[in-house]
């Protein structure tokens, strides 16, 4: 390679210089970034990474940005948490949560991919950026572009959660609501990117954008003491995240930073929009598009761009895919919060519910080291919990009133006064 990274077709292998391109002009397959691992191997050590910033940029040598690039958004380096109470509840013994619900600056893993995409938008000279989004990406692009002083156009489905709309507009982005689902929005964005000289992070910048997802895999390995897990459970929308975590593990093996190991990948989707999970279950080598009908709007992509590759990664690893109902999603949001103190959005409810099912069906052994990826914060989808909790009337600031309140709770909820414990 003349540079530390370049574009290559994922099917025919045709090589391209770095440019805002996403489709091969020979076979019309998607392009992806290929990094020069041999060059990185000469300087990238565990010690060098540990000496880097406490953000995803500690892995800058494995990301498609120039060597002298100075990042301004400290995304990533989110907690990897042991989850013993959730594990006990669902029949696991060695379960971890990768918690991107606290990723900066907008509380989802999309901050990672946007950081890389906008770095390349600057490199290619775009002064206007945009995206099609089911919510989290809209927030991340709006915030990132504001920090870099870029003009922003964000297109979203008209039924997007109000919190995600507000979390986009507050950064000064121009938000355009479309009367249609995500696939309609994405098609329009592709047309706009062709007509205007704008950088759409998940259209003409998509190969660079997708590489940011690798940092989830890099962090999992480093936070486990430079070892790979047995299993990873990943929510799937477009399908890119699961393929890039797998790519990250392979790069770490090639660099000698972790011991070689086959990790099994498990995909999680909502039953109301499960094109990738359906392909895995039926053994199909293609993705049959679906019309989304689920509360998990951040995963509601009926025709996923990387669906075929996600299904292939799952099968090749010996993993599986499952989908869960809206009722199960809400229950799992509550279960994760009650057991581990993590408030996730609907996509995290999908991951948690699917993880529980994988253990229940024996697809994951209780003793295996398993990581479940939580990708967004529950403050963005509070509407799905509307009415789930009773709101008692306010009481006077008197001890007698509080004791009366406890007595009422005792009758209603079997309150054990001795241990002050509510079952």
Beta strands, then each sheet from edge to edge (+ up, - down):
strand 1: 5-9
strand 2: 15-16
strand 3: 31-35
strand 4: 80-82
strand 5: 95-99
strand 6: 128-133
strand 7: 151-157
strand 8: 174-178
strand 9: 199-200
strand 10: 231-235
strand 11: 264-270
strand 12: 320-324
strand 13: 370-374
sheet 1: 2+ 1- 3+
sheet 2: 4+ 5- 13- 10- 11- 12-
sheet 3: 8+ 7+ 6+ 9+
end
